Each structure stands twice: as structure tokens, then as C-alpha cells.
Amino acid sequence: MNADYAGLFNALQPEAHLVLGALLVLGFDMVWARHRPANRHHVALALGLLALALAGWKAAATGNTGLVFGGVLLIDALTVATRVGVITLAGLALCLLPPPSRLRHPAEFVALVLFATTGFTLMAAANQLLIVFLAVELASLSLYVLTGFDKTRPESAEAALKYFLFGGMAAAFLLFGFSLLYGLTGSLDLGTIASQLALQRLSPLLLVALGMVLVAFGFKAAAAPFHLWAPDVYQGAPAPAAALIASASKLAGLVVFTRLLWPGLGSAVGTIAHTPVTLGWGPVVALIAGASLLLGNLGALAQSNVRRLLAYSAIAHAGALLLGVIAAGRLGVAPLYYYAATYGLATVGAFGVLAVLEATGPAQKLTDLAGLHRRSPLLAGCLAVFVLSLAGIPPLAGFFGKFAVFAAVLRLGGLSGPAGWLALLAIALSAVALYYYLLILKQALVAKPAADAAPVKVPLPAACALLISAALLVILGVFPSLILGLF
């Protein structure tokens, strides 16, 4: 291996800024801010956003340097775009920091967000199985702790425990699958694995390894039938943690999943573009996508809790995103990245609205949103943008994201193959999704507020995050080439 330490240091500058920022937040809080409780939240938030801004700048300035340190890392257009995307989503989520009454340790919370973001950015650049596993676990362990950070609500501790147990099982499946791949190919490098598997037949051991990997990443994407953790975690986690799990975690996970399946395991894809279907990971991913679309959309219809509704919506969107993974091998990753990034913006915004409302009273049930247009026109307007984007209404970015992914899937084999049937299923279920999204807007924009409902004051950081998210959804919907042109 070419031990180019200078190249490695240059490639890992975003991660270095994030780790140093986390240590700075903790050290500054221990030495200075802890003795000034009135400023602790502001100082921690400012330092966290500064670290994210520097990391984003370094990520954008790195450029496409190709393979680094003997192929351990890969810095290309997808890596740069994913790093900038997850850092942006993390910054928006961090602006939703809970008030001091619900967050006694802001520095620790901000540091964990930075550590989780470090895992996300490392996932985007990983080109070796060991680095993939370490990056996934760094992000996951940080998210487990963030989920249980709200000590004022028992649901937070319950969500963290469920998330940890499911996540630990998924990590075991992932590591076992990677060990089998290493045993089959004698290498951890994705390029070498691809060349070795191209010379082999689809053996039973390879099928077991593929199954293990698909189970693990099915959990990370909250795809059915590995979704059981999602509703409880979305409901119980603090709003910034839930927003991070639903947005940046999903974007980074899908990118590393796509890298693993196509460049690494592309020879074992099978056939789903036309009949007859041949064995491989492609038909399995298609089945997971179809199950997620059905269960997510139908499950959301029965929800009266806004967070659980967003969780089932996330399961449905995971199914649509997996369709983008299937199409990425032939038609590129641009539709998948665009969909995942814009979905993340809409989800962060939706959780941002809930975070602001939770600071003034209950904001779990749909009826808690009643009369939001009178209590806070800003929140109601932003929520309308986020929900309509999730529903796929033009000219918002959510519409073009769905259109790009569905069109890419249809180009694989038209309407005659299983991939085309899945695309039609996704389009039909989008009408179902529109119904439960309109239930949210009905409460926020049409229903009358309760008699004792008071106006909602929106904190400045949260207001900035909401306005930026809404503006990006509109701009990227009108000018999708701003993202698609990157690839």
C-alpha cells in the first residue's frame, strides 16, 4: 500500500475539523461556559456551527483527488457532494438545540452531533470494508446516545434502548457479512472484491454474505421489514437527534450502500429489469423496496402522532430511495443523491417546526398543530413547504426527486419488467401519501386553534434553519441542475 500520509491528511481535513471542534466544545464548556449557565447553550451552539462551517469548507475545497492512501479512501464528486450535504443537514439540525429546561448538557450534545457527522463524512469517503464498518459504528454509537439525551421524557430512554438493541444486532450482521466477503475474496478493498467476485460463480456462501449485508443496511435505511425501531425512535428522540437520524444518517448510509453494492458487488446484482428474474442482490433490494413502500404508506394512514407519521413516511421514502439504488448502476447516482438530499432538507424542517412547538407545549398529536397559521404564520408557511415537498408537489424539490428516481427506474426496462412494476407501485402509493400529508396541513392551515393557545415565539437559530431549508427546497425544485450538475 502506498503510505501517502500527506494525501491522507488532506483527504481527512473535514473529519479533523469536526473532531477538533467537538473537543473544543467540550473543553471550552468545562473551563469557561459551565460557570456561566446563561451562556452555555449559545457558546456550545456557536462553536458547533463554526466547526461544521469549517469542515464544510474543507470538504468542498478538497476536490476530486481519487483514491487515497492505497485505495482506503475514495474522494470523488459523490464523496464531496455527500460530505457537504451531511454537514449542511447536521448544521440545520444543530440549530434546533432544545432549550436549557430540556437540555442540561448542551456541550456534550453538540459534541455528539459533531462525532456523528464525522462518521457520516467518513462513510462518504470509505472505499474499504473496515473503514465502512468503523464509520458506520462511529455514527451509530453517537446517535444512540443522542436519542436518549432527553432526561425529561421516559420515551427518550425507551427509544435509545430499542435503537441500541436493533443497531447492535445490525452491526453483528454487517460484520459477519463483511467477514464472509473477506474470506471469499481475500481483500477488504472494494475494487479487489469486485474483480475477485467477477471471476467466481454465485456461491451459497456469497448469497449468505449478501443477505447479511442487506439486513444490516436495511436497518440503517429504516426499510421494511427492518423498520421496527423507527417509529419509537422518531417519537422519543430529541428533535435535533431525530432530524439527524432521518436526514444525514439516511443520506450517508444510502451513499455507502450504493458504493458497496455497485462498485464492490456489482457482479452479483442479478436481473430485475426484465423477466425472467435471475438471482442476486438486485431482486432482494427490489422486494425490500416494495415492502417498504406498502408498509410505510399504509402504516402512516393509521397514525395520529405526528412523529410516528413522519417515521412511517420515512419508511416509505426509504423504499423509493432503494429504487434509486437499483437504478444507480446503469444511470448514475445523481437521482438518488438529489432525492436523498432534498428529502433530508424537508425532514429536518418538519422536525424543526415540531421542536419549536415542543418548547411551548405538547406537539406530538396531529391536533396539537391546530391553528398554527394563527399562532405562528412563519411556522405554518415553512411546514407547508416541507410537507408538500415530502408529498412530491411541484415546483418543490420533492417532486423532482421522485420524478428523477422513478424515471431512472423506468428506463431500466420499461413497464414490462419487475422494476417498472415497482415504479408504478411507488407512483400509485404517492397518492396515498398525499392524503396523510394533507391531514397535517389541514390541522396547521385550516383548523382553528384551541381557546388557550398562545402565539409561538420562534428562536433565531431555529428560524434561520427553517427559512434556509424552505428556501433550498424551492430553489432546488426550480433549478435541479444545481445538484444534478455536480455529477
C-alpha positions in Angstrom: 0.0 0.0 0.0 1.3 3.5 -0.9 1.6 5.2 2.5 0.9 8.8 1.4 0.3 10.4 4.7 0.2 13.9 3.3 -2.6 12.8 0.9 -4.4 11.1 3.8 -4.2 14.2 6.0 -5.5 16.4 3.2 -8.4 14.0 2.5 -9.4 13.8 6.2 -9.3 17.5 6.8 -13.2 17.7 7.2 -13.1 14.9 9.8 -10.2 16.5 11.6 -12.1 19.8 11.9 -15.2 18.1 13.2 -13.2 16.1 15.8 -11.2 19.1 16.9 -14.4 21.1 17.1 -16.1 18.5 19.3 -13.0 18.6 21.7 -13.0 22.4 21.7 -16.7 22.5 22.6 -16.2 20.1 25.5 -13.0 21.8 26.7 -14.4 25.3 26.5 -17.6 24.3 28.3 -15.6 22.7 31.1 -13.2 25.6 31.6 -15.4 28.6 31.0 -19.0 28.2 29.9 -20.1 25.8 32.7 -19.6 28.5 35.2 -21.8 30.9 33.2 -25.0 28.9 32.7 -26.8 31.7 30.9 -24.4 31.5 28.0 -23.7 27.7 27.9 -26.2 27.0 25.1 -25.2 29.9 22.9 -21.5 29.1 23.2 -21.9 25.4 22.5 -24.1 26.1 19.5 -21.8 28.8 18.1 -18.7 26.6 18.4 -20.5 23.6 16.9 -21.7 25.6 13.9 -18.3 27.1 13.4 -16.7 23.6 13.4 -19.4 22.4 10.8 -18.8 25.5 8.7 -15.0 24.9 8.6 -15.5 21.2 7.9 -17.9 22.0 5.0 -15.5 24.5 3.5 -12.6 22.0 3.7 -14.9 19.3 2.2 -15.8 21.5 -0.8 -12.2 22.6 -1.3 -10.8 19.0 -1.3 -11.7 18.4 -4.9 -11.8 15.1 -6.7 -8.4 13.6 -5.7 -9.3 10.0 -6.5 -8.0 7.1 -4.5 -6.2 8.0 -1.3 -3.7 6.0 0.9 -3.6 3.0 -1.4 -7.4 2.9 -2.0 -8.5 3.1 1.6 -10.5 6.3 0.8 -12.1 7.5 -2.4 -12.5 11.2 -3.0 -14.7 11.9 -6.0 -17.7 14.1 -6.9 -20.1 11.8 -4.9 -17.8 12.0 -1.8 -17.6 15.8 -1.9 -21.3 16.2 -2.5 -22.2 13.8 0.3 -19.8 15.4 2.8 -21.2 18.9 2.1 -24.7 17.5 2.2 -24.4 15.8 5.6 -22.6 18.7 7.1 -25.3 21.1 5.9 -28.0 18.8 7.3 -26.2 18.5 10.6 -25.8 22.2 10.9 -29.6 22.7 10.3 -30.4 20.0 12.9 -28.0 21.6 15.4 -29.9 24.9 15.1 -32.8 23.1 16.7 -31.0 22.7 20.0 -33.5 22.2 22.8 -33.9 25.0 25.4 -32.0 24.8 28.7 -35.0 23.5 30.6 -34.8 20.3 28.5 -31.1 20.1 27.8 -28.8 20.3 30.8 -25.6 19.4 29.0 -25.5 21.3 25.7 -21.8 20.9 25.1 -22.0 17.1 25.2 -25.0 17.2 22.9 -23.2 19.4 20.3 -20.0 17.2 20.6 -22.0 14.1 19.9 -23.6 15.7 16.8 -20.1 16.5 15.6 -18.9 13.0 16.2 -21.9 11.6 14.4 -21.2 13.9 11.5 -17.6 12.7 11.4 -18.9 9.2 10.9 -21.2 10.4 8.1 -18.4 12.1 6.2 -16.1 9.1 6.7 -18.8 6.9 5.3 -19.0 9.0 2.2 -15.3 8.5 1.5 -14.8 4.9 2.6 -13.5 2.5 0.0 -12.6 -0.4 2.2 -14.9 -2.7 4.3 -13.1 -2.0 7.5 -13.4 1.8 7.1 -17.1 1.3 6.2 -17.7 -0.6 9.4 -15.8 1.9 11.6 -17.5 4.9 10.1 -21.0 3.3 10.4 -20.3 2.4 14.1 -18.9 5.8 14.9 -22.1 7.5 13.6 -24.4 4.8 15.2 -22.9 5.0 18.7 -23.2 8.8 18.7 -26.8 8.6 17.5 -27.7 6.0 20.2 -26.6 8.4 22.9 -28.3 11.4 21.3 -31.6 9.5 21.1 -31.6 9.0 24.9 -30.4 12.5 25.8 -33.7 14.0 26.8 -33.9 13.1 30.5 -37.2 14.8 31.0 -39.1 12.2 28.9 -39.2 8.4 29.6 -39.9 7.9 25.9 -36.4 9.1 25.1 -34.7 6.4 27.2 -37.0 3.7 25.8 -36.2 4.9 22.2 -32.5 4.8 22.9 -32.6 1.3 24.3 -34.6 0.0 21.3 -32.3 1.8 18.9 -29.2 0.4 20.5 -30.5 -3.2 20.6 -31.6 -3.2 17.0 -28.4 -1.3 16.0 -26.2 -3.8 17.8 -27.8 -6.7 16.0 -27.4 -4.9 12.7 -23.7 -4.3 13.4 -23.3 -8.0 14.0 -24.9 -8.9 10.7 -22.8 -6.3 8.9 -19.5 -7.5 10.4 -20.4 -11.1 9.8 -21.3 -10.4 6.2 -18.0 -8.4 5.7 -16.0 -11.3 7.2 -17.6 -13.7 4.7 -16.7 -11.3 1.8 -13.2 -11.1 3.0 -13.0 -14.9 3.2 -14.3 -15.3 -0.3 -12.0 -12.7 -1.9 -9.1 -12.3 0.4 -9.3 -8.5 0.4 -11.1 -5.6 2.1 -10.7 -3.3 -0.8 -13.9 -2.8 -2.8 -12.1 -2.8 -6.2 -10.3 -6.0 -5.4 -13.5 -7.6 -4.1 -15.2 -6.7 -7.4 -12.5 -8.2 -9.5 -12.4 -11.4 -7.5 -16.2 -11.9 -7.5 -16.3 -11.3 -11.2 -14.3 -14.5 -11.6 -16.5 -16.6 -9.3 -19.9 -18.1 -9.6 -22.8 -17.0 -7.3 -22.0 -19.4 -4.5 -24.2 -20.2 -1.5 -21.6 -18.5 0.8 -21.7 -15.3 -1.3 -25.5 -15.4 -1.0 -25.3 -15.6 2.8 -22.8 -12.7 2.8 -25.1 -10.6 0.6 -28.0 -11.4 2.9 -26.1 -10.3 6.0 -25.1 -7.0 4.4 -28.6 -6.3 3.1 -30.1 -6.9 6.5 -27.7 -4.5 8.1 -28.2 -1.7 5.7 -31.9 -2.3 5.6 -31.9 -1.4 9.3 -29.8 1.7 8.6 -32.2 2.9 6.0 -35.3 2.0 8.1 -36.6 -0.2 5.3 -39.2 -2.9 5.9 -39.1 -5.4 7.4 -36.1 -3.9 9.4 -38.0 -0.8 10.3 -39.4 -1.6 13.8 -37.1 0.7 15.6 -38.0 3.8 13.5 -41.5 4.9 14.9 -40.3 4.7 18.6 -37.0 6.4 17.9 -38.6 9.2 15.9 -41.2 9.7 18.6 -38.8 9.6 21.6 -35.6 11.2 20.5 -34.9 14.9 20.9 -35.9 16.8 17.8 -32.3 17.5 16.6 -31.4 13.9 17.1 -34.5 12.7 15.2 -33.8 15.1 12.4 -30.2 13.9 12.1 -31.3 10.3 12.0 -33.9 11.0 9.4 -31.7 13.1 7.1 -27.9 13.0 7.3 -27.8 9.4 8.5 -30.0 8.2 5.7 -28.1 10.2 3.0 -24.7 8.9 4.2 -26.0 5.3 4.6 -27.5 5.2 1.2 -24.3 6.5 -0.5 -22.1 4.0 1.2 -24.7 1.2 0.5 -24.6 2.2 -3.2 -20.8 2.2 -3.3 -20.7 -1.2 -1.7 -23.4 -2.8 -3.9 -22.4 -1.4 -7.3 -18.6 -1.0 -7.5 -18.0 -3.8 -5.0 -20.7 -6.3 -5.5 -22.0 -5.4 -9.0 -21.2 -8.8 -10.5 -23.8 -10.3 -8.1 -26.7 -8.0 -8.9 -28.9 -10.4 -10.7 -31.7 -9.2 -13.1 -34.9 -7.3 -12.3 -35.1 -5.1 -15.4 -37.0 -7.8 -17.3 -38.3 -11.3 -16.8 -37.2 -13.9 -16.0 -35.6 -12.6 -12.8 -32.2 -14.0 -12.0 -30.7 -14.5 -8.6 -28.7 -11.7 -6.9 -28.9 -8.8 -4.6 -31.0 -6.8 -7.0 -34.2 -8.8 -6.6 -33.8 -8.8 -2.9 -33.4 -5.0 -2.8 -36.5 -4.7 -5.0 -38.5 -6.8 -2.6 -37.4 -4.7 0.3 -38.2 -1.5 -1.6 -41.7 -2.8 -2.4 -42.4 -3.9 1.2 -41.2 -0.5 2.4 -43.4 1.4 0.0 -46.5 -0.6 1.0 -45.9 -0.8 4.8 -44.7 2.8 5.1 -47.6 4.4 3.3 -50.4 2.2 4.7 -49.0 2.4 8.2 -48.9 6.2 8.1 -52.6 6.3 7.5 -53.3 4.9 11.0 -51.1 7.4 12.9 -52.4 10.3 15.0 -48.9 11.1 16.3 -47.0 13.5 14.0 -43.6 12.0 14.8 -44.8 8.4 14.2 -46.4 9.6 11.0 -43.1 11.0 9.9 -41.4 7.7 10.8 -43.8 5.7 8.6 -43.3 8.3 5.9 -39.5 7.8 6.2 -40.1 4.0 5.7 -42.0 4.7 2.5 -39.3 7.1 1.3 -36.7 4.5 2.1 -38.4 2.2 -0.4 -38.4 4.9 -3.1 -34.7 5.6 -2.4 -33.8 1.9 -2.7 -35.3 2.1 -6.2 -32.7 4.8 -6.9 -30.0 2.4 -5.6 -31.2 -0.2 -8.1 -31.0 2.3 -10.9 -27.7 3.8 -9.9 -25.6 1.1 -11.6 -26.7 2.0 -15.1 -27.9 5.6 -14.8 -25.7 7.0 -12.1 -26.2 8.2 -8.6 -27.4 11.7 -9.4 -31.2 11.0 -9.0 -30.6 9.0 -5.8 -28.4 11.8 -4.3 -30.8 14.5 -5.3 -33.8 12.6 -3.7 -32.0 11.8 -0.5 -30.6 15.3 0.0 -33.9 17.1 -0.6 -35.8 14.6 1.5 -33.3 15.3 4.3 -34.0 19.1 4.0 -37.8 18.6 4.2 -37.5 16.2 7.2 -35.1 18.5 9.1 -37.6 21.3 8.5 -40.6 19.3 9.7 -38.8 18.3 12.9 -37.7 21.9 13.3 -41.3 23.0 13.4 -42.1 20.3 16.0 -39.0 21.3 18.0 -40.2 24.9 18.3 -43.7 23.9 19.2 -42.4 21.4 21.9 -40.7 24.3 23.7 -44.1 25.9 24.3 -46.3 22.9 24.9 -47.2 19.4 23.6 -46.6 18.9 19.9 -47.0 15.1 19.4 -50.5 14.7 18.1 -51.9 16.0 14.9 -54.4 18.1 16.8 -51.6 19.9 18.6 -50.9 21.6 15.2 -54.4 23.1 15.1 -54.5 26.7 14.2 -50.7 27.0 13.6 -51.3 29.6 10.9 -52.7 32.0 13.6 -50.2 31.1 16.3 -47.1 31.5 14.0 -47.5 32.2 10.3 -43.8 31.6 9.9 -44.0 28.0 11.2 -47.2 27.3 9.3 -45.7 28.6 6.0 -42.5 26.6 6.4 -44.4 23.5 7.4 -46.5 23.8 4.3 -43.3 23.8 2.2 -41.8 20.9 3.9 -44.9 18.7 3.9 -45.7 19.5 0.2 -42.1 18.7 -0.7 -42.4 15.3 1.1 -45.7 14.7 -0.8 -44.0 15.5 -4.1 -45.9 18.5 -5.2 -44.3 20.7 -7.9 -42.4 23.0 -8.1 -40.8 21.9 -4.8 -37.6 19.7 -4.8 -39.5 16.7 -3.5 -41.4 16.4 -6.8 -38.4 16.5 -9.0 -36.6 14.0 -6.7 -39.4 11.4 -7.1 -39.6 12.1 -10.8 -35.9 11.6 -11.3 -35.8 8.3 -9.4 -39.0 6.9 -10.9 -37.9 7.9 -14.4 -34.5 6.3 -13.9 -36.1 3.0 -12.8 -38.5 3.0 -15.7 -35.5 3.5 -18.1 -34.1 0.2 -16.9 -36.6 -2.0 -18.6 -39.8 -0.1 -19.2 -43.1 -1.2 -17.7 -42.7 -4.8 -18.7 -40.2 -5.8 -16.0 -40.4 -6.0 -12.2 -38.5 -2.7 -11.9 -41.2 -1.0 -13.9 -43.9 -2.6 -11.8 -42.2 -1.2 -8.7 -42.1 2.3 -10.2 -45.8 2.1 -10.9 -46.5 0.9 -7.3 -44.5 3.8 -6.0 -46.3 6.3 -8.2 -49.7 4.9 -7.1 -48.8 5.0 -3.4 -47.7 8.6 -3.8 -51.5 9.4 -4.0 -51.9 7.6 -0.6 -49.1 9.6 0.8 -50.7 12.8 -0.3 -53.7 12.0 1.9 -51.9 11.7 5.2 -49.7 14.7 4.4 -52.8 16.8 3.8 -54.0 15.7 7.2 -51.0 17.6 8.7 -51.7 20.7 6.6 -55.4 20.6 7.4 -54.6 21.0 11.1 -51.9 23.6 10.6 -53.6 25.8 8.0 -57.4 25.2 8.3 -58.3 24.1 11.8 -59.0 26.6 14.5 -56.6 27.0 17.4 -57.6 25.9 20.9 -59.0 28.6 23.1 -56.0 28.7 25.4 -53.4 28.5 22.5 -50.8 31.2 22.7 -48.7 32.7 19.9 -45.4 30.8 19.3 -42.1 32.6 19.6 -39.5 31.2 17.2 -35.9 31.3 18.4 -33.5 32.9 15.9 -31.3 29.8 15.2 -34.4 27.7 14.6 -36.0 30.4 12.4 -32.8 30.6 10.3 -32.7 26.8 9.9 -36.4 26.7 8.8 -36.1 29.5 6.4 -32.9 28.1 4.8 -34.4 24.6 4.5 -37.6 26.0 2.9 -35.6 28.3 0.5 -33.4 25.4 -0.6 -36.4 23.2 -1.3 -37.9 25.9 -3.5 -34.6 26.8 -5.3 -33.5 23.2 -5.9 -37.0 22.4 -7.2 -36.8 25.2 -9.7 -33.2 24.6 -10.6 -32.5 20.9 -10.0 -29.3 21.2 -12.1 -27.6 22.9 -9.2 -27.3 19.4 -7.7 -27.6 17.1 -10.7 -24.9 19.1 -12.5 -22.4 18.1 -9.8 -22.4 14.5 -11.3 
